[in-house]
Amino acid sequence: MVAENQNRQAFSETLLAFDKAVEPGDTAFFFYAGHGFEIAGQNFLLPTGRAGRDRGPGRTGARRTILADRVIERLQNKKVRTAILVFDACRNNPFERSGTRALSGGGGLAPMTQLPEGVFSVFSAGPRQTALDRLSNNDDNPNSVFTRTFSKSFCNPAKTWSRSPSTPAGW
């Protein structure tokens, strides 16, 4: 299932379709590339089409985001055997206002340290670090450096993950 540039409603509908496609015992793979941020230890994914005047997750902003933990919860409810979540969404909080005491994070996403058994997460940057969107100001590739590299590896694992004699089988 591939979905691109979705607003909040379309994102929710895609998640519902994903729920219907996943069966108990499946391995589920969820890849999100877009804007994401952390507030008070929770990771939020921001669909497209957000109004520029949102003032914070306590107001209209919260209704326009997807809580990353909710994706995990949905997969657990479907009793998947393994869930792999990839987040290329380590950005600054768009709701943070300088000079205020608003809820804020340090940029990037919070670590997901209490993942349930069988759930694995991959991030485009370290905890609370922002990801590298482009290599230079002249870089016109619409994908981040992480997504470019990850997609090449994912689409051609034999070439990318070639095994050396000292590497254990399966790597």
Order of alpha helices (4+ residues) and beta strands (2+ residues): alpha-beta-beta-beta-alpha-beta-alpha-beta-beta-alpha-alpha
